[in-house]
Amino acid sequence: MEAKSEVTKGGYVCGNRLESRISGLNKIFSKRFSFVLTAILVVSLFAALSFVAIPSVQASPDPATIYINTTGWWREGGTFNSSSTPIQAAIDNATSGDTINVAAGTYTENIVVNKSVSIVGSGSDSCIVQAADPNNHVF
């Protein structure tokens, strides 16, 4: 009878060993699963970030001077660009920090200044800007 109880005890011991082994395997698989899952997430994150446009920092070009007369505009040392709205055309083609030098004359336009530029006229008695659309702003 004692042998029978030992077998029974042995069965429990064997059962505990089996449970211990299963528990150990669960830990191993759990660690491997965590590692694989982490690896998949990291790879997915890198793949997603590779499609995101990250703006690069670029140095701003040196401010330039744009010259205007009643028939068009040009950059210092550049070619003449004919325009019926030379002030607006110069603003559209300027970059922030540029200076726009307006020559004497009468200019008929409604101007939208949407960047940081300096507009310098030849004087209030010789440089006149009037609205093309009198119901709208001049500047």
Secondary structure, DSSP 8 states (H G I E B T S, - for coil): -HHHHHHHHHHHHHHHHHHHHHHHHHHHHHHHHHHHHHHHHHHHHHHHHHTS------------EEEEETTEEEETTS--EE-SSHHHHHHHH--TT-EEEE-SEEEE------S--EEEES-TTTEEEE-SSTTS---
